[in-house]
Amino acid sequence: MTSVDKTADAIATVAASADVLRHPGAGEHLLTEVERERAARFRYESGRVDFTAGHVLVRFCAARLLGVPAASLTLAQHCPDCGKGDHGKPYLPDHPGISVSLSHTKGVVAAAAAHRPIGVDVELTDRGGTLLDVAPRVLAAEELRQVRAHADPARAFLRLWVRKEALIKVGRTTLDGLAAVDLSALPLDLPDGRPLLGRFEDLELLDWADESQGAAAAAVCELPPRVVELAAL
């Protein structure tokens, strides 16, 4: 039985996909039939592994908050645009008071759970240079100025990108509306590599980096999220 985490109302985790699947409690047995079918449709094994790891890790986070076994949790998804349940925002049908979010990139996954709506995003830091091409379309004017003036523009942009993606996950903005969201008041660098907690309007925004995985992550929630290591789940 998982113990209730009485010290946190919002938690987030980043881990290598392979490490998640090596966790003693992990396995495809945790997935629903719909999730297993989706995993099987990936053309490459790496995609299947990342998908499975993300859907396992988000259960671990929710189980930590609820004090229940991860195997007892059913994860579902719903797309508000098409109404289908094989993609879209994840949720726990049996625990409507818990919000969950997940993200995955090549070989790395992130997940979060909270007693309020929460969003999480993770990206590999080596993607910053590629993503930088879209900066003029997704950044506010002051954000763009700060990124261009930064010693490492690609890394600075990636920090803004994961923040904005997390805001999309929490329903605060959309992909088309990113340039209207101005996060220029928040620092672009983490203090000594430690997680940084800031505020955007009424939301708590947590930035952190997993240097061992070469990943940048952000989580946003009305409650202050904290990072929990995979080993503690």
DOKOLZA-724768 format. One record per residue (C-alpha): residue in three letters; residue number from 1; chain; z, y, x negated. Coordinates in steps of 0.05 Angstrom, whole numbers, plus 32768, in hexadecimal, padded with zeros to 4 digits. Last residue first. Layout:
("ala"; NUM; "A"; (Z; Y; X))
...
This chain:
("leu"; 233; "A"; (7F8E; 808A; 7F6D))
("ala"; 232; "A"; (7FB4; 809F; 7F2F))
("ala"; 231; "A"; (7F82; 8080; 7EFE))
("leu"; 230; "A"; (7F4B; 80A8; 7F1F))
("glu"; 229; "A"; (7F6C; 80E9; 7F0A))
("val"; 228; "A"; (7F83; 811A; 7F3F))
("val"; 227; "A"; (7F6C; 8162; 7F3E))
("arg"; 226; "A"; (7F8E; 8193; 7F6C))
("pro"; 225; "A"; (7F74; 81B6; 7FAA))
("pro"; 224; "A"; (7F96; 81F6; 7FC4))
("leu"; 223; "A"; (7F91; 81F3; 8010))
("glu"; 222; "A"; (7F5B; 8219; 8036))
("cys"; 221; "A"; (7F2B; 81EE; 800E))
("val"; 220; "A"; (7EF8; 81F1; 7FD6))
("ala"; 219; "A"; (7EEA; 81BF; 7F9E))
("ala"; 218; "A"; (7EC2; 81CB; 7F5F))
("ala"; 217; "A"; (7EA7; 819E; 7F28))
("ala"; 216; "A"; (7E85; 81A2; 7EE4))
("ala"; 215; "A"; (7E72; 8162; 7EC0))
("gly"; 214; "A"; (7E67; 814A; 7E79))
("gln"; 213; "A"; (7E8C; 8109; 7E8A))
("ser"; 212; "A"; (7EC1; 8110; 7E54))
("glu"; 211; "A"; (7EBE; 815B; 7E5E))
("asp"; 210; "A"; (7ED6; 8155; 7EA6))
("ala"; 209; "A"; (7ED6; 819E; 7EBB))
("trp"; 208; "A"; (7EFE; 81C3; 7EF0))
("asp"; 207; "A"; (7EF7; 81F8; 7F25))
("leu"; 206; "A"; (7F25; 81FB; 7F62))
("leu"; 205; "A"; (7F15; 822C; 7F9A))
("glu"; 204; "A"; (7F4A; 823E; 7FCD))
("leu"; 203; "A"; (7F2C; 825C; 800C))
("asp"; 202; "A"; (7F3D; 8298; 8037))
("glu"; 201; "A"; (7F0C; 82C7; 8014))
("phe"; 200; "A"; (7EFC; 82A4; 7FD2))
("arg"; 199; "A"; (7F3A; 8293; 7FAB))
("gly"; 198; "A"; (7F45; 8276; 7F66))
("leu"; 197; "A"; (7F61; 8237; 7F46))
("leu"; 196; "A"; (7F49; 8226; 7F00))
("pro"; 195; "A"; (7F4F; 81E0; 7EE4))
("arg"; 194; "A"; (7F5C; 81E1; 7E98))
("gly"; 193; "A"; (7F24; 81E6; 7E64))
("asp"; 192; "A"; (7F4B; 8219; 7E3C))
("pro"; 191; "A"; (7F47; 8249; 7E77))
("leu"; 190; "A"; (7F08; 8238; 7E9D))
("asp"; 189; "A"; (7ECD; 8268; 7E97))
("leu"; 188; "A"; (7EA4; 828A; 7ECD))
("pro"; 187; "A"; (7EDF; 82B1; 7EE8))
("leu"; 186; "A"; (7EDF; 82C2; 7F33))
("ala"; 185; "A"; (7ECE; 8307; 7F4C))
("ser"; 184; "A"; (7E84; 82F7; 7F48))
("leu"; 183; "A"; (7E89; 82C4; 7F81))
("asp"; 182; "A"; (7E57; 82E8; 7FAE))
("val"; 181; "A"; (7E3D; 82BE; 7FE8))
("ala"; 180; "A"; (7DFD; 82DE; 8003))
("ala"; 179; "A"; (7DD3; 82BB; 7FCE))
("leu"; 178; "A"; (7DEA; 8278; 7FE8))
("gly"; 177; "A"; (7DD0; 8282; 802F))
("asp"; 176; "A"; (7D94; 8254; 802E))
("leu"; 175; "A"; (7DBD; 821B; 8013))
("thr"; 174; "A"; (7DF0; 8226; 8049))
("thr"; 173; "A"; (7E34; 8248; 804B))
("arg"; 172; "A"; (7E7D; 823D; 805D))
("gly"; 171; "A"; (7E75; 81F6; 8077))
("val"; 170; "A"; (7EA4; 81D4; 8047))
("lys"; 169; "A"; (7E6B; 81B0; 8026))
("ile"; 168; "A"; (7E43; 81F1; 801F))
("leu"; 167; "A"; (7E7F; 8211; 7FFD))
("ala"; 166; "A"; (7E82; 81D6; 7FCC))
("glu"; 165; "A"; (7E39; 81E2; 7FBC))
("lys"; 164; "A"; (7E4A; 822B; 7FAF))
("arg"; 163; "A"; (7E81; 821A; 7F7E))
("val"; 162; "A"; (7E56; 81E5; 7F5C))
("trp"; 161; "A"; (7E1F; 8219; 7F52))
("leu"; 160; "A"; (7E4C; 8250; 7F39))
("arg"; 159; "A"; (7E66; 8224; 7F00))
("leu"; 158; "A"; (7E1F; 820C; 7EF3))
("phe"; 157; "A"; (7E09; 8254; 7EEA))
("ala"; 156; "A"; (7E3D; 8260; 7EB4))
("arg"; 155; "A"; (7E29; 8220; 7E90))
("ala"; 154; "A"; (7DE0; 8234; 7E90))
("pro"; 153; "A"; (7DEF; 827C; 7E7C))
("asp"; 152; "A"; (7E18; 8268; 7E3E))
("ala"; 151; "A"; (7E2E; 82A9; 7E1C))
("his"; 150; "A"; (7E2E; 82CA; 7E61))
("ala"; 149; "A"; (7E06; 830A; 7E6E))
("arg"; 148; "A"; (7DD1; 82E6; 7E97))
("val"; 147; "A"; (7E07; 82C3; 7EC0))
("gln"; 146; "A"; (7E2D; 8304; 7ECC))
("arg"; 145; "A"; (7DEF; 8329; 7EE4))
("leu"; 144; "A"; (7DDC; 82EF; 7F12))
("glu"; 143; "A"; (7E22; 82EF; 7F30))
("glu"; 142; "A"; (7E1E; 833B; 7F3B))
("ala"; 141; "A"; (7DDB; 8334; 7F61))
("ala"; 140; "A"; (7DF2; 82F9; 7F8C))
("leu"; 139; "A"; (7DDA; 82B6; 7F75))
("val"; 138; "A"; (7DAF; 8282; 7F98))
("arg"; 137; "A"; (7D67; 829A; 7F90))
("pro"; 136; "A"; (7D6D; 82BC; 7F4C))
("ala"; 135; "A"; (7D93; 827F; 7F31))
("val"; 134; "A"; (7D5D; 824C; 7F43))
("asp"; 133; "A"; (7D45; 8243; 7EFB))
("leu"; 132; "A"; (7D8D; 823A; 7EE4))
("leu"; 131; "A"; (7D8D; 81F5; 7F04))
("thr"; 130; "A"; (7D66; 81D8; 7EC9))
("gly"; 129; "A"; (7D92; 81F7; 7E94))
("gly"; 128; "A"; (7DD2; 81E4; 7EB8))
("arg"; 127; "A"; (7DBF; 819B; 7EBF))
("asp"; 126; "A"; (7DE0; 818A; 7E7C))
("thr"; 125; "A"; (7E23; 819B; 7E9D))
("leu"; 124; "A"; (7E1D; 8161; 7ECC))
("glu"; 123; "A"; (7E2C; 8176; 7F14))
("val"; 122; "A"; (7E66; 816C; 7F43))
("asp"; 121; "A"; (7E74; 8187; 7F88))
("val"; 120; "A"; (7EAF; 8187; 7FB8))
("gly"; 119; "A"; (7EBC; 81A1; 7FFE))
("ile"; 118; "A"; (7EFC; 81A2; 8027))
("pro"; 117; "A"; (7F0E; 81AD; 8070))
("arg"; 116; "A"; (7F5A; 81AA; 8078))
("his"; 115; "A"; (7F8C; 8171; 806E))
("ala"; 114; "A"; (7F66; 8160; 802F))
("ala"; 113; "A"; (7F39; 812E; 800C))
("ala"; 112; "A"; (7F0B; 8134; 7FD0))
("ala"; 111; "A"; (7ED6; 810C; 7FAB))
("ala"; 110; "A"; (7EAD; 8113; 7F6C))
("val"; 109; "A"; (7E7C; 80E3; 7F4D))
("val"; 108; "A"; (7E5C; 80DC; 7F08))
("gly"; 107; "A"; (7E24; 80AE; 7EEE))
("lys"; 106; "A"; (7DEB; 80DD; 7F02))
("thr"; 105; "A"; (7E07; 810B; 7F36))
("his"; 104; "A"; (7E35; 80FE; 7F70))
("ser"; 103; "A"; (7E5A; 8125; 7FA5))
("leu"; 102; "A"; (7E90; 8116; 7FD8))
("ser"; 101; "A"; (7EB7; 8138; 800F))
("val"; 100; "A"; (7EF1; 8125; 803B))
("ser"; 99; "A"; (7F18; 8147; 8072))
("ile"; 98; "A"; (7F57; 8126; 808F))
("gly"; 97; "A"; (7F71; 8137; 80D4))
("pro"; 96; "A"; (7F3A; 810E; 80F6))
("his"; 95; "A"; (7F57; 80CD; 80D9))
("asp"; 94; "A"; (7F37; 8092; 80FC))
("pro"; 93; "A"; (7EF0; 80AD; 80F9))
("leu"; 92; "A"; (7EF7; 80C0; 80AF))
("tyr"; 91; "A"; (7EC1; 80F3; 809D))
("pro"; 90; "A"; (7E83; 80FC; 8072))
("lys"; 89; "A"; (7E51; 8134; 807F))
("gly"; 88; "A"; (7E09; 811C; 8082))
("his"; 87; "A"; (7DE9; 80D8; 807C))
("asp"; 86; "A"; (7DE4; 8096; 80A3))
("gly"; 85; "A"; (7E02; 80B1; 80E3))
("lys"; 84; "A"; (7DC6; 80D4; 8101))
("gly"; 83; "A"; (7DCC; 8113; 812B))
("cys"; 82; "A"; (7D8E; 8133; 810D))
("asp"; 81; "A"; (7DAA; 8177; 80F9))
("pro"; 80; "A"; (7DF5; 816A; 80FF))
("cys"; 79; "A"; (7DF0; 812E; 80D0))
("his"; 78; "A"; (7E2C; 8100; 80D7))
("gln"; 77; "A"; (7E4E; 80D3; 80A5))
("ala"; 76; "A"; (7E81; 809C; 80AB))
("leu"; 75; "A"; (7EB9; 8082; 807E))
("thr"; 74; "A"; (7EE7; 804C; 8098))
("leu"; 73; "A"; (7F2B; 8048; 8076))
("ser"; 72; "A"; (7F56; 8009; 8074))
("ala"; 71; "A"; (7F39; 7FF2; 8031))
("ala"; 70; "A"; (7F53; 8032; 8011))
("pro"; 69; "A"; (7F99; 8019; 8020))
("val"; 68; "A"; (7FC5; 804D; 8043))
("gly"; 67; "A"; (7FF2; 8085; 802B))
("leu"; 66; "A"; (7FC9; 80BA; 804E))
("leu"; 65; "A"; (7FBE; 80EA; 8014))
("arg"; 64; "A"; (7FB0; 80B4; 7FE0))
("ala"; 63; "A"; (7F86; 808C; 8012))
("ala"; 62; "A"; (7F5A; 80CA; 801B))
("cys"; 61; "A"; (7F4E; 80CF; 7FD0))
("phe"; 60; "A"; (7F41; 8084; 7FC9))
("arg"; 59; "A"; (7F10; 8086; 8003))
("val"; 58; "A"; (7EEA; 80BF; 7FE2))
("leu"; 57; "A"; (7EE6; 8094; 7FA3))
("val"; 56; "A"; (7EC6; 8059; 7FC6))
("his"; 55; "A"; (7E8F; 8082; 7FE7))
("gly"; 54; "A"; (7E80; 80A5; 7FA5))
("ala"; 53; "A"; (7E80; 8064; 7F7E))
("thr"; 52; "A"; (7E50; 8043; 7FAF))
("phe"; 51; "A"; (7E1E; 807C; 7FAC))
("asp"; 50; "A"; (7E23; 8081; 7F60))
("val"; 49; "A"; (7E19; 8036; 7F57))
("arg"; 48; "A"; (7DDF; 8033; 7F88))
("gly"; 47; "A"; (7DBC; 806D; 7F65))
("ser"; 46; "A"; (7DC5; 804C; 7F21))
("glu"; 45; "A"; (7DA9; 800B; 7F3B))
("tyr"; 44; "A"; (7D67; 802C; 7F4A))
("arg"; 43; "A"; (7D3E; 802A; 7F8A))
("phe"; 42; "A"; (7D7A; 8039; 7FB6))
("arg"; 41; "A"; (7D73; 8015; 7FF9))
("ala"; 40; "A"; (7DAD; 7FE6; 7FEB))
("ala"; 39; "A"; (7DDF; 801F; 7FEA))
("arg"; 38; "A"; (7DC8; 8035; 802F))
("glu"; 37; "A"; (7DD1; 7FEF; 804B))
("arg"; 36; "A"; (7E16; 7FEA; 802C))
("glu"; 35; "A"; (7E29; 802D; 804A))
("val"; 34; "A"; (7E13; 8018; 808F))
("glu"; 33; "A"; (7E38; 7FD6; 808A))
("thr"; 32; "A"; (7E77; 7FFD; 8079))
("leu"; 31; "A"; (7E8F; 8001; 8031))
("leu"; 30; "A"; (7ED2; 7FEA; 8016))
("his"; 29; "A"; (7EB6; 7FA4; 8008))
("glu"; 28; "A"; (7E87; 7FC7; 7FD8))
("gly"; 27; "A"; (7EBF; 7FC8; 7FA5))
("ala"; 26; "A"; (7EF7; 7FF1; 7F8A))
("gly"; 25; "A"; (7F42; 7FE2; 7F8C))
("pro"; 24; "A"; (7F49; 7FCD; 7F44))
("his"; 23; "A"; (7F1F; 8009; 7F2C))
("arg"; 22; "A"; (7EE2; 7FF0; 7F06))
("leu"; 21; "A"; (7EB4; 800F; 7F3B))
("val"; 20; "A"; (7ED4; 8053; 7F30))
("asp"; 19; "A"; (7ECB; 804D; 7EE5))
("ala"; 18; "A"; (7E81; 803D; 7EED))
("ser"; 17; "A"; (7E76; 807A; 7F18))
("ala"; 16; "A"; (7E97; 80A7; 7EE4))
("ala"; 15; "A"; (7ECF; 80CF; 7F02))
("val"; 14; "A"; (7EDE; 8110; 7F25))
("thr"; 13; "A"; (7F19; 8117; 7F55))
("ala"; 12; "A"; (7F30; 8148; 7F8A))
("ile"; 11; "A"; (7F71; 8152; 7FB1))
("ala"; 10; "A"; (7F87; 817C; 7FEC))
("asp"; 9; "A"; (7FCB; 8178; 800F))
("ala"; 8; "A"; (7FEF; 8164; 7FD0))
("thr"; 7; "A"; (8037; 8156; 7FBA))
("lys"; 6; "A"; (8048; 8123; 7FF0))
("asp"; 5; "A"; (8013; 80F2; 7FD7))
("val"; 4; "A"; (8020; 80B9; 8007))
("ser"; 3; "A"; (8026; 8076; 7FE4))
("thr"; 2; "A"; (7FED; 8044; 7FE5))
("met"; 1; "A"; (8000; 8000; 8000))
